[in-house]
Amino acid sequence: MYTRFFGLNEKPFSITPDPRYLFLSERHGEALAHLVYGVTESGGFIQLTGEVGTGKTTLVRSLLLDRMPGNADVAVVLNPQLSVVEFLATICEELHIEVVHNRGSVKALTDALNRHLLGAHAGGRRTILVVDEAQNLAPAVLEQVRLLTNLETAKQKLLQIVLIGQPELRELLARTDLRQLAQRITARYHLEPLSRDETASYIEHRLKVAGALGEVFDAGARKAVFRLSQGVPRLINVICDRALLGAYARESRRVNARLIRLAAAEVKGELERSPWLRRTAAAAGVAAVAIVATTAWWISERQLETPFVEAAAIAAPEPEPVVASEPIEAVETGPSLQEQLQLAADVTNLDYSLAALFELWGLEYRSGSRSGCDQAGDAGLACLYQRSSWTGLQQMDRPAILTLVDDAGNDHAVVLTAIFEDSAELSIGGIRVTHAISDITRAWFGEFMLLWRPPTESSGSIGPGSTGPAVAWLRNSLAAIDGRYAGTAARPEVFDGELERIVRRFQREHRLEVDGLAGQRTQIIINSRLAVAGTPRLSTPRLARD
């Protein structure tokens, strides 16, 4: 619709992975180098992970189209939610291997694959298996993947395997029962979002590929795109595409920051909100901002000589949130959330937010020691770092570190500690303040990290093929939540088809992704429904907890 208006040959920000538009940032270039290394060396695994929308699939398509060795045969599995037999059959189909007898037999499929690999090796050809969305592989299928690397000659492996997936893949491969597979991974790379400068270059690159001759997005627009997308390519594409449509509707040949904000608000399904909206519970915020500023000054003067939790306690008493049946109108001169974030910039880093989050769990965080997730693991907790909506956070019902972005584009790590009707309580640098949810969501673009308590030693997904205490816990917990989720299995420690149907029903009724796999979010919500003792909750205001 807008392409002719801007002199473009095609839409530059389509979310369809197109290798022609591949933008090799420093991170993407390194990731592609790992993949190329993997397919040109013999044997083992290559692992590429990254958040949703960071460009993994585009990299893989570029690899397959332009950088694959000429003597390579490639099998690509795009839908890994398969049984062991289905997975092997898919590989055979991709490699055009005929299995005449016993197509439903793992042995028959493996034998046919082995014969093919030996023949290809004798003919000087390499065979490569690429598995996309590998975090969805069931443990039994992953074990079969490991067994495939046993197909070898005396000198080298016959099959090179590339696993592409979301960050959950790393957690899955960290399971004790999958350590043999993890040990065979010869190269790992985690794809990060783009930086601010890379985001601007990415936008210009895609416009030039589409035929743009001049500047379409001004400097303010490019900066706003980064702030609102946090450098995730898919979000950049969605926002920029909508902004171009908005500019076309206004007959404007330049896209500015305001158009970007309007486009992002449309994408989020919200109307743009004025920064001068009145806030609820501002009385607590007015008092807290002075404390936050004092704490930041006091700590900087002491050069962080005193541990954060002690410093915050010495600096000032913790203000209580204002809980009222009717919203309290803010004083017009009262500080906004944006002002508080900028005032407390020195104490809104990850160390301070981890200290506040650990305190809610009754733990002490030691800065400069091991990572926060490692320290949490010592207490039987696990980290979950993802993107979500506000509704998703409410559903998981756990305090969480949120990444908020101020109007200058700076990141701030704060802790969401409680949710009321129209407002929420934040810990900013260890000081509790209350703001309207609308104000918080304007500064938050989905990134969060929370702690949760896995039912067993492993925090990985529980799905078809899983066995053991984690499966028994899943089955018993679902039955305890609602009798409708009770099963009749004779072997409660085996994840069978009946349990998969029950999990799917639970996910459907709780508005989760319906995949039949009890991942971390599903487990967290099960724990929330069970009201496990000793777990801090967002739905329980701090006054009630104290």
N, C-alpha and C positions, 0 to 999 in steps of 0.2 A: 504493500500500500504506500509506504513512505520512500521506497527505494529510488524512484524516479525523482522525487522532490529533492533528495540529497545527492543526486547524481551517482547512485550506487548501482552496481550490477546485480546485487543480491543482498539479502538480509545478512548483516555482518555478525549478528549476535544470536544466531540460532543455537539452541542447546543440543542439537544433534552432533555427536562427535565427528568432526571432519578434519582429517589429517592436514588438509590444505591450510587450515587456520592454526595449526600447532604453533604455540608461542613457547620458545625454549628459554624460560627464565633460568637463573642459575640452578634452582632446585629441580626444575623439569629436565634440564640438560643432564644433571647428575643422575636422575632417575632413569632417563633413557640410556645413559651410558651403562648403568647396571644391567638393564635389560639386554642391551646388545652384547655385553660381556657374557651374560648368562646363556644366550642362544648360540654363541660362537665357541663356548667351552663345553666339554663333555661331562655329563653326569650331574647329579645333585639337584638342588632346588634353588630357585631365585624367588625372593619374596618382595613384593611391592605393596605397601599399604598407604592409605591416605584417607582423609575425611571425605564424606559425600561431596561431589562436585569439584574436587581439586584437580581433575584432569587425568585420572588414571586410565580410563577407557580410551581417551584420545591418544595417549601415549602408546597404548597397546596397538591401536589401529595403525598408528604411524610405524610402529615396529613391524607389523605384519605386512604392510604395503611397500615400505621403502627400505627397510634395513634387515630383512631376513636373508640369511645365506641362501645362495642359489640352489644348494644341494639339500635343502631342508624340506621335510614334510611336516605339516603343522596340524594338530588337532586342537580345536578351540571349544571349550565347554562354557557356555554363557549362563546356563541355568543349573547350578550345582545342587539344587534341592532334589537329589535323586538317591535311590537305594544303591547299594554296591553293584548289583547286577545292571541296573539302568546306567550307572556311571561308566562301567566297562563297555556296555553295549554302545553308548554314545561315542566313546573313543574309537571303537572299531568302525562305526559308521563314518566318523570324520576321516579316518585313514583308509576308507574303502576296503576294509577287511571283511571277507565273507566268512560267516560262521554258520556252517550248514547244519550241524547237529548240536543239540543241547544248548540252544541260545539262552536259556534261563539258568545255565550253570556257570558259576564263577570260574571254575577250573577250565571249562571249555573256552570261555572268553579269554582268560589269561593265557592259555596255551596258544590260541590263535594269534593273540597280540605278540607273544614272544617269538613265534615263527616269523611274523611280519618284521619285527625289529631286527632279527638276525639276518633276514634277507636284505633289508634296507642297508644294514651295516656292511654286508658283503658287497653291496653295489655302490658303496661310498656315499650313502645318503644318511642324513641325520634326521632324527624324529624328535619333535618338540610338542609338548602338551602345555597349553595355556588354559588356566582355570580362572575365570573372572568371578567376582563376588564370592571368593573362596571362604569368607567368614561364615557362609551358610552351609558349608559342608558338614555333614554329620560325622561324629567321631569315627564311626565304623568305616565311612568312606575315606576319611583322612588316613586311617590305618591301611586301607587298600592302596591309597596313593603311595604311601611309604613302601609297601611291598612291591610296587611297580618299579621302584628304583633298584630292586634286587635283580632285575633283568639286566644282565651284564655279560661281557666277555671277560677274559682273563686280564685285559688291560683297561677297559673303560665301560662306563654305563651306556646302556643302549637308549635310554629315554631321558631327555632334559625336561624338567617340569618348572613352569612359571606360575606362581600363585599370586593373584591380584585380589586385594580385598580392603575392607574398611579396618579401622584400628582394632575392632573386635577380633580380627584374625590373629593379631599378636597375642591377645589374651588367650585365645583358643589354643594356640601352639605352645603356650606356657604351661598347659596342663601337664601334670606328672605323667599321665598315661600316654601322652603324645611326645615325650621327651626324645624318643628315638628319631621321630620325624624332624623335630626342631634341630637336632644335632647334624642333620644332613643338609641344612640350608647353608649354601656357600656364599650367598650375597643377600643382604637385606637393605631396603631403603624405604624411608617413610616420607611421603610427599607432603610438604607444608604448603599453606596458601601463599599467595603472592605478597610481596612487600608493597609499600605505598608507591615507590618509583616503578616497580614492575607492573603494578596495576595500571598506571598511566600508559606505560609502554604497550601493555597488552591491548588496551582500548585502541590506541593508534594503529597497532599492528593489524587488528581485525578489520578496522575501517579501510586500511590501505589494500588489504587482500580483496575486500569487497568493491574496490574501485574508487574510494574517496580521494579527491585531489587536494582538499584543503582541510583546515581544522574544523571539526564538528563539535567536539566537547571542549569547552574552555577549561582553564586550570582549576577553577573552583568546582566545576562539575566532576573532573577527574578525582579531586581530593574527596568530594562527597561520595563518589562511588566506592572508594576504598573504605571510608568510614562506615558505610552502610552494608558493604559486602564482606568486610574483613579480609579481602583478598581472595575469596573463594571464586574461582572462575565461573562456575555455573550461576552463582548469584550475580556476578558482574554482568553476565550475558542477559539474564532476566531483567535486571534493573535498566541496563542500557537500551535494550530493545523497547521496553515500555517508555523510556524517556524519549527515544526517537519518535515513537508514535505520538507522544504528547506534544513534542515540538512541531511535528507535521500538522497536528490539529490546530495549533496556534499560529501556523504559517511562520514559524521561527526557524531560521537555518542554523542557529547555534543553540546548543544545549548548555544551560547553566546549572548552578547548584540547586536552585529552587525546583527546576524540572526534575532533577535527580531525586530530591526529597519527596516530591509528589509521586514519582514513579515507584519509589521504594514503599511509600505508604500504601499505594494501590496493590503492590505485590503482597504486602503483609495483610491486606484485607482491612486496612484501617483508613480513616480519614486523617489528613494531616492535622496535628494539634498545635495550637499556639504555645510557645514557650512560657507565656504569661498566665496559663491556666492556674486557677486557684487550687491549692492542695489541701487535703485533709490531714489532720493531726499535725499541723505546722508548729504548734506550741512546743512539742518535743524536739522538732527539727531546729527551731530557733535556739533553744538552749544547747543542743548538742553541737551545733556548728562551732561555737566558741570553744567547746571542750576539744573538738577535733583539731582546731587550729593550735590550741595550747599544747596538745599532745605532740603534734608534728614539730612545733618549735622546740619543745622540751627535749624530745628524742634527738633532734638534729644537733642541739647544743651539746648533748651528752655523747654524740657520735656513736649512738647505738651501743653504749657500754653496758646498758642494762637490758636483759631479755625483754622482748616486746610485751608479754603478758603482764610482767611486773610493772613496766613503765606505764602502761595504760591504767593499771589499778592505782598507781601513785598519783598520776596526773589529775584525776578527778573521779568522783563517784559516777557510777553508770546510771544514766537517765532512764526513767521508766517510760514506756510508750503511753500515749494518751489513747485510751479505749473509750469510745463514746458511741451512743446509739445513733446520734445525728452527726454528720460531718462538721468539723470545726473549720470555719473560714480562715484562710491564711491572712496574716497581716501583709499588706501590700509591699512593705519594705523588708519582709522576711526573706532569708536566704533560700534559694532554690536548691534542688538536688545538684544541678550543674555547678552552682557556686560552691556547694559543699565538697564536691569531688575535686574541683580545682584547688580549693583551699587546703584539702588534705592530700594533695598529690604525693607527698613524701611518704605517706603511710598507706597507700592503696596498691602496694605490690603484693606478689604472691606470698611472701613470707608472713606478712601481717594477716592476710586473710586466712592462711592455713592455721596460724596460731588461734584465731577466733573460731574457726571451724572445729579444730581439735578440742577446744575448751567446751564446746557444746556437747561433745561426746565424752567429756570427763577425762581427756587426755592432754598431755603436755607436748607441744611441738618444739623441737630443738632446731633452731635455724643454723645453717652451716653444716649440719650433720648429713645423714642420708636423705634421699628424697622424701617428700611428704607421703607418697604412696607406700614406700618401703616402711616408713615408721608406722603408718596405719596398719600395714600387714602384720606387724608384730602384735597388734591388739586384735587380730582376727577380722579386720575391716579391709575393704577393697575400694579402689577409686573407680568412679565412672565419669569419663570426660567425653561429652558429646554436645550436640546442638539439640534444642527442643523449643517448644512453645511454652507460654505461661501456663496453659492448661496442663501440659505434660509435667511441669514442675509441681503443680498442685497435686496431680495424680500420684507422683512418686512420694510426695509428702516428706521430704528430707531437706534439712538445711543445705544450701548449695553456694559455692563461690560463683558469682556472676561476673562476667566481663562487661563493664559499662563503658561507654564511649562518650566523652564530653564534647562540647561544641567545637573545641579546637582539634578534635580527632585523636585525643590521647586516651589510652586504655587505663581503666581502674579496676582492680580486683576488690570486690566487696562481698560480704556474706549475707545472703537472704536467710533471715532467722525465723520469721513468722509471717503468716498471711492472715489479714483480717478481711472484712467484707469488701471494702473498696481501697484499702491501703495495705502496705506491707512494711515490715520492720527490716532494716538493713543494719549490718555492722560495718561501719566505715572506719578503718584503722582501729578497730576494737571498740568503737563507741556506737551505741545503738541509736538510730534515728528512724523516724517513721515518715513515709511519703506515699502519695497516691500511686496506685498501681499504674495508672496512665502515664505518670511522669517516669517511672522506672522503665516501663516497656519502651518508651521513646529513646532511652539511652542503651537499651539491651537488644542485641541482635542474635540471641539464641545460644551463645556459648555458656556452658556451665561445667562445674566439677562438683561432685558430691561424694560422700562416703556412705557405704552401706555394709551390712554384715551378711556375707554369703552363708548359706545353710551348711556347707561343708568346706573343706580346705581349699577347694578349687572355686574360682569365681566365674568359670566358663559357662557356656550355654549347655543346657540339658535338652537333648533331642533324640530322635529315632536312632537306635543303636546304642544309646547310653545304658549303662548298668551301674548298680551299686547304691550306696546310701543316698546320694543326691536324688536319684529317681524315686526312691521310697519317700524321701522328704517331700518332693513335688507332689506325688500322688496323695499322700496323707494331708498335706496342707490344703490342696484344692478341695478335698472332701470336707475338711474342717471349716472352710469358708462357706460352703454351700453344699447341701446334700445332692444337688443336681450335678455336681462335679465328681461325685463318688463313682468309682469303677468296680469291676468285678474280677480283676485280674488275679490269677492264681500265683503269679510271680511279681510281687509289688516292686522289686528292684530292677525290673526290666522295662524299658521305655518301648511299649508296644503300640499297635495301631489305635487301640482304645484310648490310651493316654494321650496320644497325639490329637485325637478328636476332642478330648476334654480340654486340652490346652488351647486348641483353636477356638473352642466355644468361649473359654474364659477371656481370650484376647479379643474376640469379637465383641463381647459384652462390656469390655473395659476400654474399648476404642484403641486397642493396640494394633500393631502390624500383625495380621493373621498369617503366621507362617508355621504354626505348630511346633515352634522351637522356643523353649523357655530360656530366653536370653536374660541379660542382666536387668533390663527394665521390667520384664515380666516377673522375675524373681523379686525385685524390689517392691512391686505393687502387691504381690502375694504377701510379703512380709508386712506391708502396711495394712492390708486387710486383716491380718492375724493380730495386729497390734502388739508386736513383739516388745517385751519389756526392755527398758534401757536404751530405747531408740529415740533421739530427739525428733520432734515432728514440727512441720510448718503449721499444721492445723491447730496446734495447741499453743495459745498465746503465752508469752514468757511469764506473765503474772500468775497464770494457772500452774505453769511448770514449777515456779519458785514456791 
